[in-house]
């Protein structure tokens, strides 16, 4: 199956890793995954500083190549929330509980453009040890590490 | 992956077949799919008559066995909208655009029960030749056949 997924992946945490793992599982052995990675100009709208695209791309590539997934992949630069997902021929978009709404929006725009709608696979966000979602913002704030472990503040 | 999916499957149409195909694709080669099939007492709440459970089960089993899916499966009797999905240990629930809300509800109840939430894979409904969804009700009404072809009324 052809699957699309996207994010800023900074830093790459266990929630992202689940999102990517599922994308390759769904794509299957002969599948293809397009991983959208936000461009710096777009990513910098976040509430905390973001490392440069090439640094994030390098971390992402290293993870994907070491994870042993059987499907092939490409990394696409995302200059907005949609990237090529509005026109591409693919089967399923992998989203989180936070980004499901963007998936619905993408399908709505695809329909208006006369493109077939795609499946939306919503993963359940990974919880940190305190039972709340792991997020880059919480890691940046120093509350948790990238595995969701509580950081003991001194 | 362990996947759950459910329905009344009467008659089994191209929309159901996509739902089932995706369930096995997502489950993967070594995966397991639990297919919930509504009991007669529950299914009969529909707006049109439903064939008996054993007839529907036989048609479903015949399709699943002939489809060549690699994963294993079991058929579970559904006496309500949830079946064992509230307590079972599984990874993803496959739903349609019509039943996504039930998936969200299942996750909410699972969370209240202290169970992990599961992924929700929403397939895009298959369209009939007139661009509207294929549905059992439309087939029963004689508008379309189980492949979504328009039935010429005499």
Interface residues (C-beta under 8 A of the other chain):
Chain A: X1 X22 X25 X26 X28 X29 X92 X107 X116 X117 X118 X119 X120 X121 X122 X123 X124
Chain B: X1 X22 X25 X26 X28 X29 X92 X107 X116 X117 X118 X119 X120 X121 X122 X123 X124
